[in-house]
Amino acid sequence: MKTAIPINKKLFDIYLLFTREPFVQYFSEELEFYSNGNGGLLGLISLDIMDQDYYGCILSRDKSKQYRAELVTASVETIEEVRQWIDDKMSSNSIVFHDNKHEYFDLFQNLDNEDNQHPNFKLLSSNIALSMAKETIKEVSYHYKDIDGNFIDQFQSINGFDSRVWELFLFCFFREQFFSFKRNYNAPDYMVEKFNEEIAVEAVIVSRKTELDSNAKNDKEIQEKLKNDVPLLFGNALFDKMKKKYWEKEHVKGKPFVIAIADFHDTMSMTWTFNSLSDYLYGYKYEHSVDKSGELIVKPIKIGDYTKPNGTKIPSGFFFQPNSENVSAIIFSSCGTLSKFNRMGKQAELGSDIPTLIRTGTFYNHTPNADKPNFVTYKVDKGSKETWSEGTVVYHNPNAKIPLNPAFFDDKVAQCFFRDKLIHSKMPKYFPYNSFTQNLIPKQDEEE
């Protein structure tokens, strides 16, 4: 091929995550991916599963910077013919290159608001270490519909940045899970559809209440917070959303209602608060021991009340509290952060190739009777296999009026069900409880 250059499928997936409709997976298999070298044109070769022949597609950006199909050829007998067709079309002058200079959703536009910018937004905007995340977020944002009209301002702001990053992550997660979006209402945050059924999703974070602090807590401080403070933080965030009674809205009635929550309350807090949420939701902790035959024994222990600083007692077991039956499930991820966008961008070879990313974390251990997670570390590159869904867990409400169908999610998503005082989990092949990503840059490049 002279003009069409093969590209990383992970890069193509970021470009086309929101362009291709979910139903396409049922009748075609994507095989090869191409670019004309400057990103102006993309090429795709797919196999028609029903007819067992090939079709090709040339895509170019429209004014919103979204890729759209420009030329299509179908019912081609051999893949070699489609390859030649893509190469010929990419090198011809017959392709319309859309105007990319305006009318797109620009999260990084200058709002003259430097004093109110979140420090992480400033890093994202200019630091080479986050260039992979920046390019990935830009590609995702071109497809985002700003219902309220203030997303860009909040994305840059001290008070709104973490929430908006979480919402963008959920945007990618639900799309990867083959949901379609209906953005006709400003509340709750998302109405998503799959199998001709809709789910209402409201996003919330446990937000930071103090000044930004780069110092992570030590293990003793963490264990103290997990006993009482962290469950209360999750509870406050969830009940704030409960007060709004989204399930009473006409477009939500009769449909599963889900709250998607993430923890940004402290430096790297999302790496250590995982268990606190399940403790709070179901109201039980678990002691583990191994009997003489090597079998793992799990003993449920009922959690009592949590205590606020003013002495008020708050009961554990969110799913067993009044009105919680209106919540079908809670979705959580410890990975819906800038590091996720950075790693996904690195896999796709977006952004600078100078930073080296090393990911370290604890992953679910599938060994029978295991009572400890696996400790994993690896270099992030184009061979890595992380997905948007990796690290996401769905906690199903055992008392839900309208249960959430577990079949909505594939085997990349963890799902938890509560029966007989025990949490029964369906775990993916790869599931990180938490992870930390080191961003290594040669000293000479830092100085430049």
Rosetta blueprint (number, residue, H / E / L):
1 M L
2 K L
3 T L
4 A L
5 I E
6 P E
7 I L
8 N L
9 K H
10 K H
11 L H
12 F H
13 D H
14 I H
15 Y H
16 L H
17 L L
18 F L
19 T L
20 R L
21 E L
22 P H
23 F H
24 V H
25 Q H
26 Y H
27 F L
28 S E
29 E E
30 E E
31 L E
32 E E
33 F E
34 Y E
35 S E
36 N L
37 G L
38 N L
39 G L
40 G L
41 L E
42 L E
43 G E
44 L E
45 I E
46 S E
47 L E
48 D E
49 I L
50 M L
51 D L
52 Q L
53 D L
54 Y E
55 Y E
56 G E
57 C E
58 I E
59 L E
60 S E
61 R E
62 D L
63 K L
64 S L
65 K L
66 Q L
67 Y E
68 R E
69 A E
70 E E
71 L E
72 V E
73 T E
74 A E
75 S E
76 V E
77 E L
78 T L
79 I H
80 E H
81 E H
82 V H
83 R H
84 Q H
85 W H
86 I H
87 D H
88 D H
89 K H
90 M H
91 S H
92 S L
93 N L
94 S L
95 I L
96 V L
97 F L
98 H L
99 D L
100 N L
101 K L
102 H L
103 E L
104 Y L
105 F L
106 D L
107 L L
108 F L
109 Q L
110 N L
111 L L
112 D L
113 N L
114 E H
115 D H
116 N H
117 Q E
118 H L
119 P H
120 N H
121 F H
122 K H
123 L H
124 L H
125 S H
126 S H
127 N L
128 I H
129 A H
130 L H
131 S H
132 M H
133 A H
134 K H
135 E H
136 T H
137 I H
138 K H
139 E H
140 V H
141 S H
142 Y L
143 H L
144 Y L
145 K L
146 D L
147 I L
148 D L
149 G L
150 N L
151 F H
152 I H
153 D H
154 Q H
155 F H
156 Q H
157 S E
158 I L
159 N L
160 G L
161 F H
162 D H
163 S H
164 R H
165 V H
166 W H
167 E H
168 L H
169 F H
170 L H
171 F H
172 C H
173 F H
174 F H
175 R H
176 E H
177 Q L
178 F L
179 F L
180 S E
181 F E
182 K E
183 R L
184 N L
185 Y L
186 N L
187 A L
188 P L
189 D L
190 Y E
191 M E
192 V E
193 E E
194 K E
195 F L
196 N L
197 E E
198 E E
199 I E
200 A E
201 V E
202 E E
203 A E
204 V E
205 I E
206 V E
207 S L
208 R L
209 K L
210 T L
211 E L
212 L L
213 D L
214 S L
215 N L
216 A L
217 K L
218 N L
219 D H
220 K H
221 E H
222 I H
223 Q H
224 E H
225 K H
226 L H
227 K H
228 N L
229 D H
230 V H
231 P H
232 L H
233 L H
234 F H
235 G H
236 N H
237 A H
238 L H
239 F H
240 D H
241 K H
242 M H
243 K L
244 K L
245 K L
246 Y H
247 W H
248 E H
249 K L
250 E L
251 H L
252 V L
253 K L
254 G L
255 K L
256 P L
257 F E
258 V E
259 I E
260 A E
261 I E
262 A E
263 D E
264 F L
265 H L
266 D L
267 T L
268 M L
269 S H
270 M H
271 T H
272 W L
273 T L
274 F H
275 N H
276 S H
277 L H
278 S H
279 D H
280 Y H
281 L H
282 Y H
283 G L
284 Y E
285 K E
286 Y E
287 E E
288 H E
289 S E
290 V E
291 D L
292 K L
293 S L
294 G L
295 E L
296 L E
297 I E
298 V E
299 K E
300 P E
301 I E
302 K E
303 I L
304 G L
305 D E
306 Y E
307 T E
308 K L
309 P L
310 N L
311 G L
312 T L
313 K E
314 I E
315 P E
316 S L
317 G L
318 F H
319 F H
320 F H
321 Q L
322 P L
323 N L
324 S H
325 E H
326 N H
327 V L
328 S L
329 A E
330 I E
331 I E
332 F E
333 S E
334 S L
335 C L
336 G L
337 T L
338 L H
339 S H
340 K H
341 F H
342 N H
343 R H
344 M H
345 G H
346 K H
347 Q H
348 A L
349 E L
350 L L
351 G L
352 S L
353 D L
354 I L
355 P L
356 T E
357 L E
358 I E
359 R E
360 T E
361 G E
362 T E
363 F E
364 Y L
365 N L
366 H L
367 T L
368 P L
369 N L
370 A L
371 D L
372 K L
373 P L
374 N E
375 F E
376 V E
377 T E
378 Y E
379 K E
380 V E
381 D L
382 K L
383 G L
384 S L
385 K L
386 E L
387 T L
388 W L
389 S L
390 E L
391 G L
392 T E
393 V E
394 V E
395 Y E
396 H E
397 N L
398 P L
399 N L
400 A L
401 K L
402 I L
403 P L
404 L L
405 N L
406 P H
407 A H
408 F H
409 F L
410 D L
411 D L
412 K L
413 V L
414 A E
415 Q E
416 C E
417 F E
418 F E
419 R E
420 D L
421 K L
422 L E
423 I E
424 H E
425 S E
426 K E
427 M L
428 P L
429 K L
430 Y L
431 F L
432 P E
433 Y E
434 N E
435 S E
436 F E
437 T E
438 Q E
439 N E
440 L E
441 I L
442 P L
443 K H
444 Q H
445 D H
446 E H
447 E H
448 E L
